[in-house]
Amino acid sequence: MGWVESLQRAIDYMEEHLLETITMESIAKQANVSVFHFQRTFAILTDITVGEYIRRRRLTLAAQELSNTSSKIIDIALKYGYDTPEAFTKAFRRQHGLTPSQARNHHGKLKSYNRLMIQVSLKGADPMNYKIVEREGFQVVGVKREFSCVNGENLIGIPKMWNDVHTDGTNDLLFKLNNGQIKGVVGVCVEKNSNQSEPLIDYWIAAEYSGETPDGLMKLDIPASKWGVFEVHGPMPDAIQKAWKQIFSEWFPSNQYKSAGTPELEVYFDGDPWSPDYYSEIWIPLK
């Protein structure tokens, strides 16, 4: 349960510092993980980014203050991190569907995004099939692109990258080159500059391969690890997104393992990824 407590500690820290300039690095520090891993876990469990949570909470509190006090709108805008009334009005309207002036005069409905409290509920009706595998280090070859994790930019860019490798034939090439134990094409997130407030990742689409790196491709070394290998059944991307959430919300809280923090793998096997019986796997390094 330690990771649940760590995540809640980070959320409490955000709440205590909502009226201050707060960095992603300082938030992740409360959970004792890197910026990338905190943002990723938070998004998996809540379906929103850390930045969006902070914006929603600030605008929720701003709406309450507009409704219940006589403070000037400009003062409330500055208090909640907006340099100009125009920027505040634009953000306020996007969340609440009305202007700050309308909220002050009680015209229309307001949206309240409440403080998050992490709870582990009793679930498990849907069984999780997994196995523990120990492997020495191995090599994958493929292509990579750099993505920012700010505002979910990686969530937009990575699906486009997959579309590109299917269109240009790279996906077929990787299947042909594959000569390792993992008989599929893998997606790999590799964290970069973990000490920076803007986390960057290299995302690889690759295949396990032993030999000289083929022309036009790059090599990535995957370190030796104990792996949790989770089965995923169903069409992409919904099935794998559901599996990630189940792993973090159900499996980790009920097991002694923790994520090792090294690159995780999504393994896509041959077949129709949109088929209801499509099979894929998630590989998580454990400690």
C-alpha positions in Angstrom: 0.0 0.0 0.0 3.0 2.3 0.1 2.6 3.6 -3.4 -1.1 4.6 -2.6 0.1 6.6 0.4 2.8 8.2 -1.7 0.4 9.2 -4.4 -2.0 10.7 -1.8 0.9 12.6 -0.3 1.6 14.2 -3.6 -2.1 15.1 -4.1 -2.2 16.6 -0.6 1.0 18.6 -1.5 -0.7 20.0 -4.7 -3.8 21.0 -2.6 -1.7 22.8 0.0 0.2 24.8 -2.7 -2.6 25.5 -5.2 -2.1 29.3 -4.7 1.6 29.1 -5.4 3.8 28.4 -8.4 4.2 24.7 -8.2 6.6 22.6 -10.2 6.1 19.0 -11.4 9.4 18.1 -9.9 8.4 19.2 -6.4 5.1 17.2 -6.8 6.8 14.0 -7.9 9.3 14.3 -5.1 6.5 13.9 -2.6 5.7 10.4 -4.1 9.4 9.6 -4.3 9.3 8.9 -8.1 10.5 10.7 -11.2 8.4 13.3 -12.9 7.6 11.0 -15.8 6.5 8.1 -13.7 4.4 10.2 -11.5 2.6 11.9 -14.4 2.1 8.6 -16.1 0.7 6.8 -13.1 -1.6 9.8 -12.2 -3.0 9.9 -15.7 -3.6 6.2 -15.8 -5.6 6.3 -12.5 -7.5 9.5 -13.0 -7.8 9.9 -16.8 -6.5 13.5 -16.6 -3.1 15.1 -16.5 -1.6 16.6 -13.4 -1.7 20.0 -15.0 -5.4 19.6 -15.8 -6.1 18.6 -12.2 -4.4 21.7 -10.9 -6.3 23.9 -13.3 -9.6 22.4 -12.5 -9.1 22.7 -8.8 -8.0 26.3 -9.0 -11.0 27.3 -11.2 -13.3 25.4 -8.8 -12.0 27.4 -5.9 -12.1 30.6 -7.9 -15.8 30.0 -8.7 -16.6 29.4 -5.0 -14.9 32.7 -4.1 -16.7 34.6 -6.8 -20.0 33.3 -5.5 -19.4 33.8 -1.8 -17.2 37.0 -1.5 -17.1 40.5 -2.8 -13.5 40.3 -3.9 -12.7 41.9 -7.2 -12.5 39.7 -10.2 -9.0 40.9 -11.1 -7.8 40.0 -7.6 -9.3 36.5 -7.8 -7.7 36.0 -11.2 -4.3 37.0 -9.9 -4.8 34.8 -6.8 -5.4 31.7 -8.8 -2.5 32.2 -11.2 -3.9 34.3 -14.1 -2.0 37.4 -15.1 -4.9 39.1 -16.9 -8.7 39.2 -16.6 -8.9 38.0 -20.2 -6.9 34.8 -19.6 -8.9 34.1 -16.4 -12.2 34.7 -18.2 -11.2 32.4 -21.1 -10.2 29.5 -18.8 -13.2 30.1 -16.5 -15.6 29.9 -19.4 -14.0 26.8 -20.8 -14.5 25.0 -17.5 -17.8 26.4 -16.2 -19.5 27.5 -19.4 -20.1 31.0 -18.2 -18.1 34.1 -17.4 -16.8 35.2 -14.0 -19.3 38.1 -14.0 -22.1 35.7 -14.6 -20.9 33.4 -11.8 -20.8 36.4 -9.4 -24.4 37.2 -10.3 -25.4 33.5 -9.9 -26.4 33.2 -13.5 -25.9 29.6 -14.6 -24.5 26.4 -13.2 -20.9 25.9 -12.0 -18.8 22.8 -12.2 -17.1 21.6 -9.0 -14.0 19.4 -9.3 -13.4 18.1 -5.8 -10.2 17.2 -4.1 -9.0 13.8 -5.0 -8.8 11.1 -2.4 -7.1 7.9 -3.4 -9.0 4.8 -2.2 -8.4 1.1 -3.0 -11.8 -0.5 -3.4 -12.6 -4.2 -3.4 -12.7 -5.3 -7.0 -11.3 -8.3 -8.7 -14.4 -9.6 -10.5 -12.4 -9.5 -13.7 -9.4 -11.9 -13.2 -6.0 -10.8 -14.3 -3.8 -13.4 -16.0 -0.1 -12.8 -15.5 3.2 -14.5 -15.0 6.5 -13.6 -13.5 9.5 -13.9 -15.9 13.2 -13.4 -15.1 15.3 -12.4 -18.1 18.9 -11.3 -18.7 19.3 -8.1 -20.6 18.3 -8.1 -24.3 18.3 -5.9 -27.3 15.6 -4.4 -29.5 16.0 -2.6 -32.7 13.5 -0.1 -34.2 12.6 3.6 -34.6 12.2 6.2 -31.9 10.7 9.7 -31.6 10.9 12.2 -28.7 7.7 13.4 -27.1 6.9 15.9 -24.3 4.6 14.6 -21.6 3.3 18.1 -20.9 -0.5 18.4 -21.4 -0.7 14.9 -22.7 1.3 15.7 -25.9 2.7 12.1 -25.9 -0.8 10.7 -25.9 -1.5 12.5 -29.2 1.9 11.8 -30.8 2.4 8.2 -30.1 -0.8 6.9 -31.8 0.2 9.0 -34.9 3.7 7.3 -34.7 2.0 3.8 -34.8 -0.1 4.9 -37.7 3.1 6.0 -39.5 5.0 2.7 -39.0 2.0 0.7 -40.3 1.8 3.0 -43.3 5.5 3.1 -44.3 6.1 -0.7 -43.8 8.3 -0.4 -40.7 5.9 -2.5 -38.7 6.1 -5.4 -41.3 9.9 -5.1 -41.3 10.1 -5.4 -37.6 8.0 -8.6 -37.6 10.4 -10.1 -40.2 13.5 -9.1 -38.2 12.2 -10.4 -34.9 14.5 -13.3 -33.7 14.1 -13.0 -30.0 11.9 -14.5 -27.3 9.2 -11.8 -27.5 7.4 -12.7 -30.8 5.8 -9.3 -31.4 6.4 -5.7 -32.0 7.0 -3.7 -28.8 6.3 -0.1 -27.8 8.8 1.2 -25.2 8.8 4.4 -23.2 12.3 5.6 -22.2 12.4 8.5 -19.8 14.7 11.4 -20.4 16.0 14.3 -18.3 14.0 13.1 -15.3 15.2 16.1 -13.2 13.5 18.7 -15.5 10.1 20.2 -15.0 9.1 19.3 -18.6 9.5 15.5 -18.8 10.5 14.1 -22.2 10.4 10.5 -23.3 11.8 8.6 -26.2 9.1 6.3 -27.5 10.4 3.3 -29.4 8.6 1.0 -31.8 10.9 -2.0 -32.1 11.4 -5.8 -32.1 13.6 -8.1 -30.1 16.7 -8.8 -32.3 20.1 -10.3 -31.8 22.7 -9.3 -34.3 24.1 -6.2 -36.0 21.7 -3.3 -36.1 20.1 -3.1 -39.5 20.5 0.0 -41.7 17.9 2.6 -40.9 17.1 1.3 -37.4 18.5 2.0 -34.0 19.4 -0.3 -31.0 18.0 -0.1 -27.5 19.4 -2.3 -24.6 16.7 -3.5 -22.2 18.3 -4.3 -18.8 18.0 -7.6 -17.0 14.9 -7.7 -14.8 12.2 -9.6 -13.2 9.1 -8.9 -15.3 5.4 -9.0 -14.6 3.9 -10.1 -17.9 0.1 -9.3 -18.1 -2.2 -10.7 -20.7 -4.5 -8.3 -22.6 -7.5 -9.5 -24.5 -9.6 -7.2 -26.7 -9.4 -4.4 -29.3 -6.9 -1.6 -29.2 -6.6 0.9 -27.7 -9.3 0.4 -25.2 -8.2 -3.1 -24.0 -4.7 -2.1 -23.2 -5.7 1.2 -21.5 -8.1 -0.8 -19.3 -5.4 -3.3 -18.4 -3.0 -0.5 -17.4 -5.6 1.0 -15.1 -6.4 -2.4 -13.6 -2.7 -3.1 -13.0 -2.2 0.1 -11.0 -5.5 0.2 -9.2 -5.9 -3.5 -8.3 -2.8 -5.6 -8.9 0.0 -3.4 -7.4 -2.0 -2.6 -4.2 -2.6 -6.3 -3.6 1.0 -7.5 -4.3 4.4 -7.1 -2.7 6.0 -6.0 -5.9 6.8 -2.4 -6.9 7.7 -1.0 -10.4 11.4 -1.0 -10.9 11.3 2.2 -12.8 13.0 0.9 -15.9 11.4 0.9 -19.3 8.1 -1.0 -19.6 6.9 -2.8 -22.7 3.7 -3.1 -24.6 3.8 -6.1 -26.9 1.6 -6.3 -30.0 1.4 -9.6 -31.7 0.5 -10.3 -35.3 -3.2 -10.1 -36.1 -6.0 -7.5 -36.3 -5.5 -5.1 -33.4 -9.2 -4.0 -33.6 -10.5 -7.5 -33.2 -12.4 -8.4 -30.0 -10.2 -11.4 -29.5 -6.9 -9.7 -30.2 -4.1 -10.7 -27.8 -1.3 -8.4 -26.5 0.8 -8.1 -23.4 2.1 -5.6 -20.9 5.6 -6.2 -19.5 6.5 -4.3 -16.3 9.9 -4.6 -14.6 9.5 -5.4 -10.9 11.5 -5.1 -7.7 
